[in-house]
Structure formats: C-alpha cells, structure tokens
Amino acid sequence: MPIIIAQNIHRTFGKEPLLTHVLRGVDITVEPGEFVAIMGKSGAGKSTFMYQLSVLDTPSSGHLIVDGTDVMSLSERERTTFRLNTLGYVFQDYALVPDLSARENVMMPLLMRGDYWQTATEKADAAIDSVGLEGKYQNLPAELSGGEQQRVAIARAIASAPKIIFADEPTANLDSISSKQVIDLLSDLNHTTGQTIVMVTHEREYALGANRILYMEDGVIVQEENLRPVHS
Amino acid sequence: MRSLRIGLLLGLRQIQRASIWTTSLIIFVMMLTFLNLIAVSGILVGLIEGAEKAVRESALGDIVITELDGEDHILETESFIREIEAYPEIDTYSVRFSGSATLEANYKERRNLQNERDIAAVRVSGIDPHQEDTMTGLSDLVIEGEYLNPDEEGFILIGIYYIEEYAQQFGDVFESVAGVKPGDTVRLTLGDVSKEFVVKGLVQSKVDEVNLSTFIPEREFRRLFNRLDRNADQIVIRTVNPEDNAKIAASMEASGLTQFAKILTFEENLPKFLIDIKNTFNVLGTFIGSIGIVVASITIFIIIFINALSRRRHIGILKGIGIERQVIEIAYVAQAAFYALTGSFLGALLTYGFLVPYFDQNPIQFPFSDGILSADPEGTFYKFVILFVITLIAGFVPAWMIAKQNTLNAILGRK
C-alpha cells in the first residue's frame, strides 16, 4: 500500500479577484522505501507541493492520505503530533535552534516523543555519529559549518526513525562538496534503512540518486522519470 | 510534564545564550519594580510606624494604665505600683500626675498693668525625673538647658510648643509665652494658687504629647494641685519583651488590678484613625507601586515579544518538527519567571540586607515622625506573588501570540 496518496491536490492563496493557483490538481502516490525527487523551475510549485505532502500546510482541496491517515481531517494539534511521530524534515537553511547544542537539537523530537533524557542522548549521539559528526555533540550551530549544520539537521530528522523524510532543497546553501555529502547521506539512508524520502531540488545531479524524479511546471506534474525500482 | 521539561530546557538555553548585558538590564528593571512596590508603601507605612514607635518610646511605653471610667485618678496607686513591681516581665515604669494650669512669663518686666499678660494654658505633668528618664529618655529630648535634677525643687521643663519662638511656625494653633529661656522665671497658677519656677530646660520631641507638656517633680505637683492622696493619673510601663504585652495585661487583669485602673496595651491604646491611616497608606503605596508593575509588565511583554518575534522562524520550525505549541509558550514563560524571580530576590536582598537596616539607623526626618522603611515579610511575599504572576502573564501573552501563528508561515517568514 502506498505510504503517500495525493489526489487532485489544489492549493490557492488569496481571495478573488487576486486568487492565485499554485497547485492545480496534482496526483501522486509514493511507495514505502521510495526516494522521490521533485524538480522544477522557481515558481513551479514544487516546495508548495512538498509542504502539502509533509503536513506543514493544508491543501485547499483534494485528498491526501499519509501513512494511512487522512491528514486533511486532523486538527492543528493532531497534525503536530502526526508530524512528530511519522515525519522527519530537512530544511533548506538547516533550521536548527541556535541556542541548543547539536545534541540538544537532535534530542528535541525524541524528548517530545517521550524518550527519557538518557535514552534521547544515546539516540541523538548515535544519529550524529551516523552523519559523520562524531565528537561535535556539544557544538552550537554557530560553531559548525553549513554542511555540518545540515548534517545535524539530517541527524535530527532520522534520530526518531520517522517513516518519511522530507527534504526541501537541502543542498541550496551548501558548497558542492557538502552538497554531495548530504545527498550521499540521504541516499545511504534510503538504501540501508529503507526510509521513504521526498526531496525537492533544483539540481538534476543530486536528483539522480532517487528512484523517481517528478518534474513540475505551473502547479502540475508534467513529467515523471523512473530511474530505478524501489528496494524491496 | 514532558512539555514542561522541554519548555524549561528551551527557556534555560535561551537565557544562557542571551547577552549578559540584556539579561542584567531586564533583571535590574525587575529589581527596581520590586523595590518600588515595597519601598513606596513601606515608607508611607513607615511614616506612621515611625510615629507609633516615637509615641511608644517617648510617651506611652508598652502598657498604659489610666483611671477607670467615672474615676478621676488611678485608685490605690501605691498598692498598684507595689503589685506591678512584682512582675519580672516589666522592665521599667513611670508614674505620672497631670493637670491643667496657667503658665505666665515675663510678668516681672510687665510695668504697665493695662498690657496683656504673657500667659498660656498648659498641661502640667508631675513626674519622678529619674523614673521618667529611665522610662522615656526625657533627658535626651532637652534641646536647651538641662534636665530636672531629682534632688532639686522649683524647676520646670517646658515643651517647645508653649514657647512662641518654636510655636509660631504653626500660627496661632498653640497658646505660648514669648522669649522664655532656661534660667528665666515663670509662674504656674491654678485657681488662687501660684508658684514660681525656674525654667531648667526646653524639651522637643516628635511626639506632640511631650511638646505640649510642662514637667515638674511629682512632689511639687501634688502640693500645687493639692493631690495629697498620691493617686496618679497615668502609669506607663515598658516590658522586657513587647510581644508579651497582651499576656502581661491579661495577667494584671487576672490579679484583680482592673478594679483600680484601666489597663491597655500600647496597641489597644492606639487611636483608630492611626490604624486607618496606616491601612490607607498601605493601599496608596501599593497603588503607586502597581504603576511600576504595569511598567515592568509592559517591559517584559516587549522584551518577550521582540525575542519571540525574532525567533518566529525557529518557533515555526520547532512546531514543524512536532514540538507542541505549549512547549514554546512554557519556554518564554520560564524566561519571564527567571527575570521576575531573580529581580525580586535581588530586590528583597537589597530591602532586608540594606534598606531596612539603613533607614532604621538613619530615619527620614519628618516633623512628626522618624520615618523608617516598613517591610513586613508577609506583605513583601504577597507583593512578590503579584509581581510574579503579572510577569508570567506578560511573558505568556506574546509567546502565545507568536506560537499560535500558522506553522508554515512562520517557517517561511510570511505574514
């Protein structure tokens, strides 16, 4: 059964006569363990589409089932809990809390899920180790490079083993070496743990690690490129 | 509980990473607010308490004994005194006789009998000079001349409100005689009886009862006023421990002393208007101090609002990754609580560690009182609670306003 089923997703902003259609009836299904890349020019609606899929925004109309849950019927509070338990996020500009150390940033969702401090610490350290930042547990975000911060963000996204990870242009602010490391991390994650990943990117080079690339234009998917089958 | 734990962690880290100068400034503002709340009402109430203290020390002591209703004097005064001397809880006492007479001065220089006599109606207190001095420290209140010598006769102490040079600041409120100085001769007249006295000294006190009195030795008083029964008008008592006043008064009553006189503690003897003024000043002080609370709460509101607004995106991200809104609100409320607690603690430290002892040692000089800073711990605690709760609300409201915003809008920085 698909982990994401989106049917006829519309997203409009504003009111008539200034109504703007950003998404115009998008359909997609994502299988468990699939790595999907969404590409398109600026203004194509790819980030907006990802926000709908990742339950950060609510479609104006359509049907959206994520991990078997009709997320459009959830209250704000239920959506927050759903995101905590099911989804992981990697944002374009790392989005770490500047006052918290790398470890504490990663621990946040774990603590919120009810892990004890010691357990959360161990899981956070393991996640930080897995992204190659051993020993940088106590560093504040400001003491890390952009690439390192993004890796901490990935560690935060994977620490609680969410079913789906959403990555919104995770390489946009990184140099080519750091970008490569981040993409490799996501690909490895997909290969080794079978986590479903939905990633928005501008760079085709970075999208090539995915199973499938969706091309968007003017609020609809105009092309679909299957690169390789999903791992069983 | 989970939300509280994470909220406290976030709040703590925000305080730790904030600029030390900003944090110090906020704490300083909170400390001033707390001091304002305590000090304004404290000084107003202290003004009255200072007056009370002066009356207690210079006039009435801890227990006041007066004649029974319908009687002119304390009955069986000598037996009464023998009884109270047996109380180990009583430190000292003074027996007073009082009456009214006419004080006349400058009569020797009055050549023309058509001219007005320089006279004033005065209250005369007959005292044992040594006993009275031990009880009230009357000798310390002598501002010109000397205190009465227990072995001498024919000398008088005059309260300054009976001396024109001192009384004229009050206009014609008090009857007074002009130009009287120590060494001058004055005359006390009661009906047909007159007696000359040499002015030994002038006394000045914060207590009007002293300023509006003349003092002569009790032997001369009894002769002048023909009080041969030795029954006094007032006995004032200083106890070893003023907290035991009520207990001692009750014990005296149990011994049957109330059949000879009325026995009241200092507190019972306080006029109701004084208690009313004290309560009014307390309310007034709290009202004035509450303006400070409003200012502080607005300060906290602005600080937390700017802080939360500048972190709006991070708040959005936290919500995005599944952190409940409640956690974020707790984080900011925790910060406000930290500012209120630290500021109040420092304010209390300053109040009880410095200001209260300082004003006790160096009272503010008011005409009728040595103003002290009155800050009873219970009242201070209630004011702290008020400040704390208002600060928490001032911290919560902006955090709530920012945290309730749409998650995605906050993440993207959209309005």
Interface residues (C-beta under 8 A of the other chain):
Chain A: Y51 L56 D57 R77 T80 T81 R83 L84 N85 L87 G88 Y89 F91 A95 V97 P98 D99 L100 E104 M108 P109 L111 M112 R113 G114 L140 R156
Chain B: R2 R5 I6 L9 L10 R13 Q14 Q16 R17 R313 H314 I317 L318 K319 G320 I321 G322 I323 E324 R325 V327 T407 L408 I411
